[in-house]
Amino acid sequence: MYLIAKLLLVVSLLAVVGCSTTRPSNPNNLCDIFDDKPSWYKDSKKAEKRWGSSVPVMMSIMYQESQFKHNARTPRTKILWVIPGPRKSDAYGYPQAKDNVWNEYQDQSGNGWSRRDNFADAIDFIGWYNKQSQKRSGIGLNDSYNLYLAYHEGHGGYNRATYRQKNWLMNTASKVESRAQQYQAQLQTCEERFKGSWWWPF
């Protein structure tokens, strides 16, 4: 009975850690992120296995969209320069997904109870979206530059090359690409210790 109680306590503590909404202390280092939040590694690898896009690519997109803030929203507009008005977009959560795209993800992925402020759901969404970018726009699953352009513009916009009129967006996509490469190099130095954790499910 003592052993069972102890195991239940450990599981409860892990659940609390997994549901934590605090941001990683060092979002510039993927090893530090997963040290802070070990469950994020597990969730990211599940999404990688399911959809084929690599952990560094998906995490780089999430960083760019929300800096890992679970309840991130777009700023409010201003009425008469002072009064808070409606938000510029209904994008929300870790992936900054809009309502209509999130609803499409829920319908197609089988993850109907998913939430944008839940990391596991959010990283799965990014993996799913990247898979749609491969299907609809012919983008490689680890082509972080073009995946981000499609993520931002939508597949119709990407296919029409609307991003070519937005130098700031192409610059941002380059930052996503650089961060994905940085994350990849970092993960190669530390991934074995996460794979060796007793809770690793694969």
N, C-alpha and C positions, 0 to 999 in steps of 0.2 A: 504493500500500500504506500509506503514511504517513497519507493522508487517511482510509482505511478504519479504520485502527487508532485514529485520533483520534475518529472517529464512534462506534466501539464503546466507547471510554472514556467519552464523553459519555453514551451510552445506559446504561452500567453505573452511572454516577454518579446519573443520574436515577432508576434503579431503586432504588438505595439510599435516595435521598431519599424516594421514593414509599412505601417500606416502613418508613420511620422510625416508631418507636413513641413518640417524644417528643411531648408535648403542645404546642400552639401557645403562644408566649410571651405573647400578649395575646388570650385567647379572647373578650374583649368587643368586639373590632373585626373584622368579617369581612374587611376589606381586609388587616389585619395577619395574619390566619389564612392567607389565600391567598398572601401574600408569604412567610410561613414555609414553606408547603407548596403550591407551585404545582400539583402533581398533584391535590390535593384539589378545586381549582376544576374541572379537567377531569372528574373523577369525579362531582362534584355536578351539573355541567351534563348529563352523560350520563344521570344518574338523572332530572333534570328533564325532559329530552327524552323519555325512555322512559315516565315515569309521570304527568307533568303537574303535579306539585307543585313549587313554586318552591324555588330554592336556599336563600333565607333561612328559609323555613318548615322545611325538612328539617334545616338546620343548627341552628336554634333548638331543635328537638326533641332532636337529638343532644346539644347542650350540656346540656339539662336532665337527660337520662338519664345521661350519663357524664362531662360536662365534658371530652370528647374523650380520655378515658383508654381505651386500647385493650383492656385486660384488666380493666375494672371489674367488680366483683362486689358482690352484696348482703352486708351484714355477717353474721358468724356469730352465732348465738344463744349464750347462756351457760348452762351447766349448773352449778347451785349458785353462780351469780353470778360464777364464775371460769373454769371449764373451757370451752374453745371447743367449741361444739356445731355442729350442721348449719347451713347457710346458710338464710336465710329464703326464698330463691327460687333457681331455677336460671338466672335472668337473667344474661347475660354480655355483655361486650364493649362496643364503641362504642354500639350501639343498645339495650343492656340487654334483648335479646330472650330470651324463654324458649325452652326446647328445642322444645316442641310447635309454637309459632308459627314458629320458625326452620325446622323440618322442613317445615312447610306452604309456607313461602316457597321453599325449595329445590325442592320438588316442582312448584310452580306457575310459578315464574319461569324455569325452565331453568338456574338457577345452582346446580347440584347440588354443586359443589365449593367453595361459598362458606364464608367464615369470619367469625364475629362480631368478631374482632379485626383484620380487614382493613377499612380505611376504605372502599374502593371497594364492597365487598360490603355493608357496613353502611349506607352512604348509599342504595344501591340498595334495600335492605330497607325503609328508612323510606319511600322513594318508593312502593314496592309496597304497604306497609301503608296509606299514605294513600289509595292507589287503591282498596283494599278498603273503606276507610271511606266513600268516595264511593259504592261499589256497594251496600254492606250497610247503611249508615246514612244515606245521602243528604247527606253532609257535603261542602261545597265543598273543592276540592283545595288552596285557599290560606286556608281558614278555620282558622288555626293554633290558636285557642282550642278549638274543638270537635274538631279532629283530635287534639290532645293528650289530651283527655278520653277519646276512643275508643282511643287508643294505650295509655293507662294501664289503662282498665277492660275493654278488649276490646269487640268489637262487640255482643255480647249484653248486657254490662253497660251500655254506653252507651245501647242501645236501651231498656233498662229504667230509664234515668236514675238509676243507682246513685250517680252523682257528686253528686247533689243532697243526699245525706246527708253529704258530705265537703267542708266549707268549705275545708279546707287544700288539697284537690285543685283546687277551682275557683280558689283564689288562685294556685296553681302554674300552672294553665292561663293565667291572666292574665299571669303573668310570661313564659311562652312566647310569648304574643301580642305583648307589648311588645318582647321581644328580636327576634322576627321582623321587626317594624316597624323596629327600630333597625338590624338587619342589612341590610334592604332599602335604607334610606336610605344606609348606608355603601357598599353595593355599587354604587349608582348613581354614586358619585364615583370609582370605581376600576376598574370592570369592563372598560373599554376597553383598559386596559393588559394585562389577562390574555387578552383576545380577540386581542390583537396578537402574543402570543407565538408563536414559530416552530413550537412543537409543537402549537398548537391544532388539533384534528382536524376541526372542522366548517366 
